[in-house]
Amino acid sequence: MEVESSEPQIDSVMTDNTWSIVAPEDLVFNPFTGFGSDWMALATGTKKNFNSMTISWGSIGQLWNKPIVIVYVSKDRFTKKMMDDNEYFTVTGFPQTKASRKALEYIGSHSRTDEPDKTANAGLTVEFTQLGNPTFRQGRICFECKKLYSDEFETDKMPKNILDGMYAEMGMHTMYIGEIVNVWEKK
């Protein structure tokens, strides 16, 4: 029996005119709920090779006189290599619905190495910004970032209780700092 492969649902560019650019200084966004309780999707790559994952660790602020987003990716994640290989990444927030939560749970618990169509299987439609970076039609806000800096956490500088607790069974995280080049919001 032949199994049909579901192709990822992809739109070429944010074409439906529901996204608009917002200046970072005009943004109304709570990073504590956006990252912490609501979760976000991190995506990077090109139309031919992109990946996404759910993140709940992140920061938004100012560094080096630039608006920035900081995200963290474990060395155990497929996304780590993609983050290292690409110049840009996006961080997308979603409306707080059951469908969005289910999609974020799905892309956070499935690896593209095992499931190439995980994004489509999560019910998400990938769109690309004018700079060619992946985001999601279902999103409500998207931070498009150019990578400025990355560094892996150093175990000798980490509190022992965190090292022995969180990292006992998980790979160390790399911090990525990205300059916000665009903030996209749904109208």
GROMACS elastic network, one bead per residue, 0.5 to 0.9 nm:
[ bonds ]
;  ai    aj funct       b0    kb
    5   117     6  0.79482   500
    6     9     6  0.86095   500
    6   117     6  0.65511   500
    6   120     6  0.72557   500
    6   121     6  0.78117   500
    7    10     6  0.86409   500
    7   117     6  0.66318   500
    7   120     6  0.71308   500
    8   116     6  0.87642   500
    8   117     6  0.59012   500
    8   118     6  0.81715   500
    8   119     6  0.66126   500
    8   121     6  0.81130   500
    8   124     6  0.85220   500
    8   125     6  0.73976   500
    8   126     6  0.76392   500
    9   119     6  0.81495   500
    9   120     6  0.58896   500
    9   123     6  0.86789   500
    9   124     6  0.73067   500
    9   126     6  0.60981   500
    9   127     6  0.86040   500
   10    13     6  0.89110   500
   10    47     6  0.81326   500
   10   120     6  0.89093   500
   10   125     6  0.57717   500
   10   127     6  0.58035   500
   10   128     6  0.81932   500
   11    14     6  0.71093   500
   11    15     6  0.76525   500
   11   125     6  0.73883   500
   11   126     6  0.62117   500
   11   128     6  0.68662   500
   11   137     6  0.85776   500
   12    15     6  0.76249   500
   12    47     6  0.80303   500
   12   126     6  0.85162   500
   12   127     6  0.60601   500
   12   128     6  0.58122   500
   12   129     6  0.83686   500
   12   132     6  0.84808   500
   13    16     6  0.87303   500
   13   127     6  0.56546   500
   13   129     6  0.55376   500
   13   130     6  0.62059   500
   13   132     6  0.75442   500
   14    17     6  0.69538   500
   14    18     6  0.81049   500
   14    19     6  0.71127   500
   14   127     6  0.56494   500
   14   128     6  0.59181   500
   14   129     6  0.58982   500
   14   130     6  0.74789   500
   14   135     6  0.88243   500
   14   136     6  0.89997   500
   14   137     6  0.77560   500
   15    18     6  0.80132   500
   15    19     6  0.85531   500
   15   127     6  0.83751   500
   16    19     6  0.76200   500
   17    20     6  0.74940   500
   17   186     6  0.88460   500
   17   187     6  0.84865   500
   18   185     6  0.81073   500
   18   186     6  0.54086   500
   18   187     6  0.53985   500
   19   140     6  0.83734   500
   19   141     6  0.84693   500
   19   184     6  0.59027   500
   19   185     6  0.53425   500
   19   187     6  0.59104   500
   20   183     6  0.82187   500
   20   184     6  0.54440   500
   20   185     6  0.54245   500
   20   186     6  0.62857   500
   20   187     6  0.63508   500
   21   182     6  0.66443   500
   21   183     6  0.55867   500
   21   185     6  0.63467   500
   21   186     6  0.88820   500
   22    25     6  0.83209   500
   22    26     6  0.66114   500
   22    27     6  0.66700   500
   22   182     6  0.74809   500
   22   183     6  0.54287   500
   22   184     6  0.61467   500
   22   185     6  0.67804   500
   23    26     6  0.53119   500
   23    27     6  0.65973   500
   23   182     6  0.76028   500
   23   183     6  0.66642   500
   23   184     6  0.89934   500
   24    27     6  0.52123   500
   24    28     6  0.88176   500
   24    67     6  0.69921   500
   24   180     6  0.78171   500
   24   182     6  0.78825   500
   24   183     6  0.65051   500
   25    28     6  0.86358   500
   25    67     6  0.85417   500
   27   183     6  0.83232   500
   29    32     6  0.89775   500
   29    33     6  0.86864   500
   29    34     6  0.72646   500
   30    33     6  0.57335   500
   30    34     6  0.57857   500
   30    35     6  0.84349   500
   31    35     6  0.56239   500
   31    36     6  0.74144   500
   31    58     6  0.76493   500
   31    59     6  0.65276   500
   31    60     6  0.67083   500
   32    35     6  0.57782   500
   32    36     6  0.52980   500
   32    37     6  0.73600   500
   32    38     6  0.87434   500
   32    58     6  0.87375   500
   32    59     6  0.84126   500
   33    38     6  0.55776   500
   33    39     6  0.76737   500
   34    37     6  0.66104   500
   34    38     6  0.51484   500
   34    39     6  0.58868   500
   34    40     6  0.67135   500
   34    56     6  0.80992   500
   34    58     6  0.89373   500
   34    93     6  0.67530   500
   34    94     6  0.88072   500
   35    38     6  0.59584   500
   35    40     6  0.58171   500
   35    55     6  0.69313   500
   35    57     6  0.58571   500
   35    58     6  0.60010   500
   35    59     6  0.78806   500
   35    93     6  0.83148   500
   36    39     6  0.58512   500
   36    40     6  0.86512   500
   36    55     6  0.85812   500
   36    56     6  0.50209   500
   36    57     6  0.65814   500
   36    58     6  0.81343   500
   37    56     6  0.73382   500
   38    56     6  0.77966   500
   38    93     6  0.79005   500
   38    94     6  0.79562   500
   38    95     6  0.86624   500
   38    96     6  0.70072   500
   38   101     6  0.80235   500
   39    54     6  0.67221   500
   39    55     6  0.58394   500
   39    57     6  0.82591   500
   39    93     6  0.71252   500
   39    94     6  0.82014   500
   39   101     6  0.83196   500
   39   104     6  0.75316   500
   40    53     6  0.84780   500
   40    54     6  0.57755   500
   40    55     6  0.53641   500
   40    56     6  0.64170   500
   40    57     6  0.88676   500
   40    91     6  0.63893   500
   40    92     6  0.54961   500
   40    94     6  0.70129   500
   40   104     6  0.75510   500
   41    52     6  0.64641   500
   41    53     6  0.55869   500
   41    55     6  0.58933   500
   41    56     6  0.86893   500
   41    90     6  0.79355   500
   41    91     6  0.55358   500
   41    92     6  0.50789   500
   41    93     6  0.65989   500
   41    94     6  0.83777   500
   41   104     6  0.69963   500
   41   107     6  0.83326   500
   41   108     6  0.85441   500
   41   135     6  0.83822   500
   41   136     6  0.88268   500
   42    51     6  0.83049   500
   42    52     6  0.54039   500
   42    53     6  0.53760   500
   42    54     6  0.61461   500
   42    55     6  0.64788   500
   42    71     6  0.82823   500
   42    79     6  0.87103   500
   42    89     6  0.70779   500
   42    90     6  0.57429   500
   42    92     6  0.65543   500
   42   135     6  0.84334   500
   43    50     6  0.70832   500
   43    51     6  0.56072   500
   43    53     6  0.66285   500
   43    54     6  0.88834   500
   43    79     6  0.80737   500
   43    83     6  0.85805   500
   43    89     6  0.57133   500
   43    90     6  0.52717   500
   43    91     6  0.65326   500
   43    92     6  0.80582   500
   43   133     6  0.79841   500
   43   134     6  0.60234   500
   43   135     6  0.66210   500
   44    49     6  0.86529   500
   44    50     6  0.56044   500
   44    51     6  0.58041   500
   44    52     6  0.66774   500
   44    79     6  0.78009   500
   44    82     6  0.65761   500
   44    83     6  0.64045   500
   44    86     6  0.68785   500
   44    87     6  0.86102   500
   44    88     6  0.65213   500
   44    90     6  0.64116   500
   44   133     6  0.65920   500
   44   134     6  0.61877   500
   44   135     6  0.85470   500
   45    48     6  0.79329   500
   45    49     6  0.56092   500
   45    51     6  0.64404   500
   45    52     6  0.89242   500
   45    82     6  0.65889   500
   45    83     6  0.79001   500
   45    85     6  0.82732   500
   45    86     6  0.61690   500
   45    87     6  0.86360   500
   45    88     6  0.76671   500
   45    89     6  0.74111   500
   45   132     6  0.85913   500
   45   133     6  0.66467   500
   45   134     6  0.68787   500
   46    49     6  0.50271   500
   46    50     6  0.52448   500
   46    51     6  0.87924   500
   46    86     6  0.86440   500
   46   128     6  0.85630   500
   46   132     6  0.66705   500
   46   133     6  0.64331   500
   46   134     6  0.70388   500
   47    50     6  0.63929   500
   47   127     6  0.89879   500
   47   128     6  0.76666   500
   47   132     6  0.74691   500
   47   133     6  0.79906   500
   47   134     6  0.74894   500
   49    82     6  0.89536   500
   50    79     6  0.89140   500
   50    82     6  0.77560   500
   50   133     6  0.87734   500
   50   134     6  0.71595   500
   51    78     6  0.80989   500
   51    79     6  0.63204   500
   51    82     6  0.73957   500
   51   112     6  0.71289   500
   51   119     6  0.81028   500
   51   134     6  0.84144   500
   52    79     6  0.68811   500
   52   107     6  0.68517   500
   52   108     6  0.82893   500
   52   112     6  0.85309   500
   52   118     6  0.89393   500
   52   119     6  0.74468   500
   52   134     6  0.86076   500
   52   135     6  0.88344   500
   53    77     6  0.87270   500
   53    79     6  0.71433   500
   53   104     6  0.77833   500
   53   106     6  0.89072   500
   53   107     6  0.53708   500
   53   108     6  0.51245   500
   53   109     6  0.83334   500
   53   110     6  0.85189   500
   53   111     6  0.83978   500
   54   104     6  0.57565   500
   54   105     6  0.72455   500
   54   106     6  0.85080   500
   54   107     6  0.61492   500
   54   109     6  0.83315   500
   55    58     6  0.75484   500
   55    71     6  0.78284   500
   55    72     6  0.78704   500
   55    73     6  0.82350   500
   55    91     6  0.87455   500
   55   104     6  0.88032   500
   55   108     6  0.76183   500
   56    71     6  0.88055   500
   56    72     6  0.89574   500
   57    70     6  0.84750   500
   57    71     6  0.63274   500
   57    72     6  0.63970   500
   57    73     6  0.89529   500
   58    69     6  0.71164   500
   58    70     6  0.53256   500
   58    72     6  0.67613   500
   59    68     6  0.81086   500
   59    69     6  0.56058   500
   59    71     6  0.68199   500
   60    67     6  0.75889   500
   60    68     6  0.57287   500
   60    70     6  0.64096   500
   61    66     6  0.83518   500
   61    67     6  0.57743   500
   61    68     6  0.54226   500
   61    69     6  0.66305   500
   61    70     6  0.85193   500
   62    65     6  0.62148   500
   62    66     6  0.54650   500
   62    68     6  0.56070   500
   62    69     6  0.84450   500
   63    66     6  0.53824   500
   63    67     6  0.65754   500
   63    68     6  0.64794   500
   63   179     6  0.86534   500
   64    67     6  0.84145   500
   66   179     6  0.63647   500
   66   180     6  0.77045   500
   67   178     6  0.84968   500
   67   179     6  0.58349   500
   67   180     6  0.55608   500
   67   181     6  0.83128   500
   68   145     6  0.76746   500
   68   177     6  0.66403   500
   68   178     6  0.54321   500
   68   180     6  0.51983   500
   68   181     6  0.88113   500
   69    91     6  0.84121   500
   69   143     6  0.78527   500
   69   145     6  0.73099   500
   69   176     6  0.81975   500
   69   177     6  0.58932   500
   69   178     6  0.52994   500
   69   179     6  0.65327   500
   69   180     6  0.66094   500
   70   175     6  0.68012   500
   70   176     6  0.55782   500
   70   178     6  0.62786   500
   70   179     6  0.89030   500
   71    91     6  0.86408   500
   71   174     6  0.83279   500
   71   175     6  0.58634   500
   71   176     6  0.53520   500
   71   177     6  0.67093   500
   71   178     6  0.82750   500
   72   173     6  0.58669   500
   72   174     6  0.54916   500
   72   176     6  0.61535   500
   72   177     6  0.89272   500
   73    76     6  0.82916   500
   73    77     6  0.69762   500
   73    79     6  0.73425   500
   73    80     6  0.59531   500
   73    83     6  0.85357   500
   73   172     6  0.83064   500
   73   173     6  0.51266   500
   73   174     6  0.53640   500
   73   175     6  0.67317   500
   73   176     6  0.79157   500
   74    77     6  0.55936   500
   74    78     6  0.89086   500
   74    79     6  0.84911   500
   74    80     6  0.66837   500
   74   170     6  0.76034   500
   74   171     6  0.55368   500
   74   172     6  0.54778   500
   74   174     6  0.61819   500
   74   175     6  0.89689   500
   75    78     6  0.79268   500
   75    79     6  0.85180   500
   75    80     6  0.58236   500
   75    81     6  0.81952   500
   75   152     6  0.87745   500
   75   170     6  0.86162   500
   75   171     6  0.53787   500
   75   172     6  0.59163   500
   75   173     6  0.59623   500
   75   174     6  0.70363   500
   76    79     6  0.86726   500
   76    80     6  0.75285   500
   76   170     6  0.73041   500
   76   171     6  0.53792   500
   76   172     6  0.79057   500
   76   173     6  0.85759   500
   77    80     6  0.55275   500
   77    81     6  0.79662   500
   77   111     6  0.77484   500
   77   171     6  0.85578   500
   78    81     6  0.60725   500
   78    82     6  0.69976   500
   78   111     6  0.69328   500
   78   112     6  0.71216   500
   78   113     6  0.70456   500
   79    83     6  0.59900   500
   79    84     6  0.85403   500
   79   111     6  0.88942   500
   79   112     6  0.87741   500
   80    83     6  0.51285   500
   80    84     6  0.62657   500
   80    85     6  0.86705   500
   80   174     6  0.79913   500
   81    84     6  0.50058   500
   81    85     6  0.60843   500
   81    86     6  0.86656   500
   82    85     6  0.50150   500
   82    86     6  0.60884   500
   83    86     6  0.54517   500
   83    87     6  0.76659   500
   83    88     6  0.79239   500
   83    89     6  0.72958   500
   83   147     6  0.86807   500
   83   176     6  0.82978   500
   84    87     6  0.78917   500
   84   150     6  0.84696   500
   86    89     6  0.75283   500
   86   147     6  0.81919   500
   87   145     6  0.86060   500
   87   146     6  0.59221   500
   87   147     6  0.55176   500
   87   148     6  0.85343   500
   88   133     6  0.69521   500
   88   144     6  0.73495   500
   88   145     6  0.55360   500
   88   147     6  0.56047   500
   88   178     6  0.77986   500
   89   133     6  0.67004   500
   89   134     6  0.77146   500
   89   143     6  0.83653   500
   89   144     6  0.61872   500
   89   145     6  0.53603   500
   89   146     6  0.65813   500
   89   147     6  0.72374   500
   89   178     6  0.77790   500
   90   133     6  0.69048   500
   90   134     6  0.67739   500
   90   135     6  0.65013   500
   90   142     6  0.65008   500
   90   143     6  0.54389   500
   90   145     6  0.58563   500
   90   146     6  0.87423   500
   91   135     6  0.77035   500
   91   141     6  0.82614   500
   91   142     6  0.56259   500
   91   143     6  0.51088   500
   91   144     6  0.67267   500
   91   145     6  0.80253   500
   92   135     6  0.65172   500
   92   136     6  0.73024   500
   92   139     6  0.60616   500
   92   140     6  0.73596   500
   92   141     6  0.56272   500
   92   143     6  0.63394   500
   92   144     6  0.85950   500
   93   139     6  0.56361   500
   93   140     6  0.57987   500
   93   141     6  0.51451   500
   93   142     6  0.63601   500
   93   143     6  0.86437   500
   94    97     6  0.81457   500
   94   100     6  0.63137   500
   94   101     6  0.83725   500
   94   104     6  0.89593   500
   94   136     6  0.89099   500
   94   138     6  0.66637   500
   94   140     6  0.50525   500
   94   141     6  0.68792   500
   94   142     6  0.89841   500
   95   100     6  0.66886   500
   95   101     6  0.87837   500
   95   138     6  0.79665   500
   95   139     6  0.67786   500
   95   140     6  0.60367   500
   95   141     6  0.88868   500
   96    99     6  0.84224   500
   96   100     6  0.65156   500
   96   101     6  0.70456   500
   97   100     6  0.52429   500
   97   101     6  0.62671   500
   97   102     6  0.85777   500
   98   101     6  0.51519   500
   98   102     6  0.60389   500
   98   103     6  0.85765   500
   99   102     6  0.51093   500
   99   103     6  0.61532   500
   99   104     6  0.86515   500
   99   123     6  0.84071   500
  100   103     6  0.50845   500
  100   104     6  0.61647   500
  100   105     6  0.85367   500
  100   123     6  0.89536   500
  100   124     6  0.88132   500
  100   138     6  0.77090   500
  100   139     6  0.85097   500
  101   104     6  0.51281   500
  101   105     6  0.60639   500
  101   106     6  0.85162   500
  102   105     6  0.50734   500
  102   106     6  0.61415   500
  102   107     6  0.88434   500
  102   122     6  0.75521   500
  103   106     6  0.50239   500
  103   107     6  0.63199   500
  103   108     6  0.84745   500
  103   119     6  0.82919   500
  103   121     6  0.85551   500
  103   123     6  0.63970   500
  103   124     6  0.69800   500
  104   107     6  0.53448   500
  104   108     6  0.59757   500
  104   109     6  0.85549   500
  104   122     6  0.76916   500
  105   108     6  0.51447   500
  105   109     6  0.61721   500
  105   110     6  0.87022   500
  105   122     6  0.85402   500
  106   109     6  0.53016   500
  106   110     6  0.61337   500
  106   118     6  0.76842   500
  106   119     6  0.83446   500
  106   121     6  0.82049   500
  106   122     6  0.56924   500
  107   110     6  0.54445   500
  107   111     6  0.74421   500
  107   112     6  0.88084   500
  107   118     6  0.63895   500
  107   119     6  0.64605   500
  107   121     6  0.87392   500
  107   122     6  0.64957   500
  108   111     6  0.78413   500
  110   113     6  0.86386   500
  110   114     6  0.74462   500
  110   115     6  0.68907   500
  110   118     6  0.66661   500
  111   114     6  0.55014   500
  111   115     6  0.59771   500
  111   116     6  0.77890   500
  111   118     6  0.73105   500
  112   117     6  0.70727   500
  112   118     6  0.62469   500
  112   119     6  0.85779   500
  113   116     6  0.62948   500
  114   118     6  0.87788   500
  115   118     6  0.54392   500
  115   121     6  0.89574   500
  116   119     6  0.81171   500
  117   120     6  0.55282   500
  117   121     6  0.60262   500
  117   122     6  0.86163   500
  118   122     6  0.60101   500
  118   123     6  0.87418   500
  119   122     6  0.51478   500
  119   123     6  0.67294   500
  119   124     6  0.56704   500
  119   125     6  0.74651   500
  119   126     6  0.78453   500
  120   123     6  0.51038   500
  120   124     6  0.53783   500
  120   125     6  0.65925   500
  120   126     6  0.83122   500
  121   124     6  0.74446   500
  124   136     6  0.65030   500
  124   137     6  0.72900   500
  124   138     6  0.67459   500
  125   135     6  0.84120   500
  125   136     6  0.55618   500
  125   137     6  0.55625   500
  125   138     6  0.70621   500
  126   134     6  0.62789   500
  126   135     6  0.56725   500
  126   137     6  0.62381   500
  126   138     6  0.87059   500
  127   132     6  0.88728   500
  127   133     6  0.80962   500
  127   134     6  0.57336   500
  127   135     6  0.52920   500
  127   136     6  0.53748   500
  127   137     6  0.60043   500
  128   131     6  0.75850   500
  128   132     6  0.51723   500
  128   133     6  0.50517   500
  128   135     6  0.59050   500
  128   136     6  0.79812   500
  129   132     6  0.50243   500
  129   133     6  0.52028   500
  129   134     6  0.65629   500
  129   135     6  0.72501   500
  129   144     6  0.82268   500
  130   133     6  0.75072   500
  131   144     6  0.89929   500
  133   144     6  0.75429   500
  135   138     6  0.88735   500
  135   139     6  0.76041   500
  135   142     6  0.70540   500
  135   144     6  0.87493   500
  136   139     6  0.53671   500
  136   140     6  0.87869   500
  136   142     6  0.85404   500
  137   140     6  0.82545   500
  139   142     6  0.71622   500
  139   185     6  0.84358   500
  139   186     6  0.77672   500
  140   184     6  0.81418   500
  140   185     6  0.57194   500
  140   186     6  0.51335   500
  140   187     6  0.86265   500
  141   183     6  0.71998   500
  141   184     6  0.55555   500
  141   186     6  0.64033   500
  142   182     6  0.80380   500
  142   183     6  0.57053   500
  142   185     6  0.64164   500
  142   186     6  0.89394   500
  143   180     6  0.63348   500
  143   181     6  0.77958   500
  143   182     6  0.61329   500
  143   184     6  0.64627   500
  143   185     6  0.88848   500
  144   178     6  0.84922   500
  144   179     6  0.82099   500
  144   180     6  0.57471   500
  144   181     6  0.57490   500
  144   182     6  0.50964   500
  144   183     6  0.61588   500
  144   184     6  0.77371   500
  145   148     6  0.88318   500
  145   177     6  0.85647   500
  145   179     6  0.51016   500
  145   181     6  0.54374   500
  145   182     6  0.71027   500
  145   183     6  0.88153   500
  146   177     6  0.83767   500
  146   178     6  0.50071   500
  146   179     6  0.51334   500
  146   180     6  0.66177   500
  146   181     6  0.66347   500
  147   150     6  0.78337   500
  147   176     6  0.69230   500
  147   177     6  0.59975   500
  147   179     6  0.63737   500
  148   176     6  0.76537   500
  148   177     6  0.56392   500
  148   178     6  0.52296   500
  148   179     6  0.63906   500
  149   175     6  0.80910   500
  149   176     6  0.58833   500
  149   177     6  0.51827   500
  149   178     6  0.70550   500
  150   174     6  0.66527   500
  150   175     6  0.53731   500
  150   177     6  0.62081   500
  150   178     6  0.88807   500
  151   154     6  0.87839   500
  151   173     6  0.86750   500
  151   174     6  0.54126   500
  151   175     6  0.54113   500
  151   176     6  0.69051   500
  152   172     6  0.71290   500
  152   173     6  0.58737   500
  152   175     6  0.60504   500
  152   176     6  0.88478   500
  153   156     6  0.89558   500
  153   157     6  0.79785   500
  153   158     6  0.78449   500
  153   172     6  0.65571   500
  153   173     6  0.59680   500
  153   174     6  0.59615   500
  153   175     6  0.72175   500
  154   157     6  0.55707   500
  154   158     6  0.66955   500
  154   172     6  0.83863   500
  155   158     6  0.51963   500
  155   159     6  0.82952   500
  155   160     6  0.86702   500
  155   163     6  0.70232   500
  155   172     6  0.82343   500
  156   159     6  0.82216   500
  156   160     6  0.87561   500
  157   160     6  0.89583   500
  158   161     6  0.85224   500
  158   162     6  0.70229   500
  158   163     6  0.64262   500
  159   162     6  0.55132   500
  159   163     6  0.62921   500
  159   164     6  0.86675   500
  160   164     6  0.58519   500
  160   165     6  0.81310   500
  161   164     6  0.52378   500
  161   165     6  0.57180   500
  161   166     6  0.81499   500
  162   166     6  0.54460   500
  162   167     6  0.68337   500
  162   168     6  0.87225   500
  163   166     6  0.59844   500
  163   168     6  0.66001   500
  164   167     6  0.59053   500
  164   168     6  0.51161   500
  164   169     6  0.88590   500
  165   168     6  0.55318   500
  165   169     6  0.82696   500
  166   169     6  0.71019   500
  166   170     6  0.68221   500
  167   171     6  0.63803   500
  167   172     6  0.66307   500
  168   171     6  0.83529   500
  170   173     6  0.88044   500
  178   181     6  0.87018   500
  180   183     6  0.70519   500
